Amino acid sequence: MTEWINIAIALMTIAFGAFGFLAPRFTAYVLDLAPKNTNMGLSEMRASVGGLFVALGLGCLILGAPMAYAMMGVAYAGASAGRLISMVLDQPPQPKAFIYFAFEAGFAAWLIWANL
């Protein structure tokens, strides 16, 4: 069962990343971001919100090693920590931020607990 949940999270990671990679304008809109003056913002969306997550998920699927999935958990733990700090200090729209936090923290908890 652990393997199937790991694979499901990796596939969701790839899917989330694919939006940033292939549809950066849509992703920027959903995340309340806006490219200004140049297209550098779109480049950043494709790289850090897109390609990074696509590669992370694909790497886990290709390697298939528990440590790879645990490291994906560490990445999600970092994202959830940043999100939590932002929720306290920056006051983003809380329902939306909490949903993102719940996914990130949940994925982190599972991937680290189940794979270490």
Phi and psi in degrees as a GROMACS rama.xvg file:
@    title "Ramachandran Plot"
@    xaxis  label "Phi"
@    yaxis  label "Psi"
@TYPE xy
-56.0552  -43.965  THR-2
-61.1629  -40.9229  GLU-3
-68.0513  -39.1532  TRP-4
-68.0254  -42.3297  ILE-5
-56.1815  -47.4853  ASN-6
-63.0265  -41.9327  ILE-7
-61.7487  -42.462  ALA-8
-67.1554  -40.0438  ILE-9
-62.5148  -41.8577  ALA-10
-66.2445  -39.2156  LEU-11
-65.5196  -37.6906  MET-12
-62.2516  -43.4667  THR-13
-62.9021  -44.236  ILE-14
-63.1621  -46.0113  ALA-15
-60.781  -44.2244  PHE-16
-65.2725  -33.8253  GLY-17
-61.2494  -34.2302  ALA-18
-61.8551  -47.9704  PHE-19
-65.9962  -34.8935  GLY-20
-73.7693  -44.7928  PHE-21
-99.7228  -24.2495  LEU-22
-133.347  64.7376  ALA-23
-64.395  -32.1189  PRO-24
-66.248  -43.6494  ARG-25
-62.4345  -45.5565  PHE-26
-61.7825  -43.4251  THR-27
-60.8866  -40.1319  ALA-28
-63.4339  -47.4382  TYR-29
-62.6392  -35.6423  VAL-30
-89.5121  8.90776  LEU-31
60.4224  37.6847  ASP-32
-112.942  154.786  LEU-33
-141.12  126.428  ALA-34
-67.3646  138.471  PRO-35
-128.482  141.481  LYS-36
63.2847  -45.9217  ASN-37
-131.959  178.218  THR-38
-93.0297  14.2628  ASN-39
-61.0922  -34.6331  MET-40
-61.1304  -39.6703  GLY-41
-66.4746  -38.2822  LEU-42
-60.7324  -42.8811  SER-43
-65.175  -39.4294  GLU-44
-61.4779  -47.134  MET-45
-62.8495  -35.769  ARG-46
-80.9388  -61.1428  ALA-47
-86.6388  -30.0709  SER-48
-96.2116  -20.3399  VAL-49
-105.761  -80.5478  GLY-50
-56.2065  -37.7562  GLY-51
-59.2561  -45.2543  LEU-52
-75.0749  -34.8716  PHE-53
-61.9078  -47.9016  VAL-54
-64.7428  -38.8374  ALA-55
-60.8967  -49.0472  LEU-56
-65.4113  -44.5927  GLY-57
-62.5912  -40.8451  LEU-58
-58.8326  -42.5224  GLY-59
-63.9848  -43.5708  CYS-60
-65.2117  -40.3204  LEU-61
-70.1188  -46.5809  ILE-62
-72.6815  -41.8008  LEU-63
66.3057  7.86286  GLY-64
-87.81  140.242  ALA-65
-53.4767  -37.0125  PRO-66
-65.2018  -32.9273  MET-67
-63.919  -44.9875  ALA-68
-65.8714  -36.8007  TYR-69
-62.8448  -40.1705  ALA-70
-67.7865  -32.6966  MET-71
-64.3259  -36.4584  MET-72
-62.2939  -39.8598  GLY-73
-62.8491  -41.0168  VAL-74
-62.0703  -43.5949  ALA-75
-66.8108  -33.6338  TYR-76
-63.6694  -41.3534  ALA-77
-62.9988  -42.277  GLY-78
-64.0062  -42.9823  ALA-79
-69.2623  -33.0298  SER-80
-66.073  -44.2555  ALA-81
-62.3942  -40.3409  GLY-82
-64.4889  -43.2165  ARG-83
-63.4769  -44.8184  LEU-84
-61.4118  -41.7057  ILE-85
-63.6975  -39.0986  SER-86
-61.8117  -33.1599  MET-87
-81.4759  -48.3135  VAL-88
-86.8381  -37.0405  LEU-89
-98.3359  -18.347  ASP-90
54.4642  55.6542  GLN-91
-69.6763  173.671  PRO-92
-56.7716  109.476  PRO-93
-60.1046  -43.3482  GLN-94
-59.9242  -44.1187  PRO-95
-66.713  -47.3914  LYS-96
-62.6703  -38.0307  ALA-97
-66.9078  -38.6202  PHE-98
-62.3288  -45.8008  ILE-99
-61.9635  -44.0184  TYR-100
-59.4906  -43.9995  PHE-101
-60.9045  -43.6434  ALA-102
-62.7082  -49.1694  PHE-103
-62.4841  -47.431  GLU-104
-66.9756  -39.8861  ALA-105
-64.5811  -46.5242  GLY-106
-61.3109  -43.6731  PHE-107
-59.9846  -49.281  ALA-108
-59.523  -47.2997  ALA-109
-63.7311  -51.4815  TRP-110
-63.6564  -37.0631  LEU-111
-74.6092  -48.1066  ILE-112
-62.7619  -45.6379  TRP-113
-78.8459  -17.8195  ALA-114
-116.082  -1.25035  ASN-115
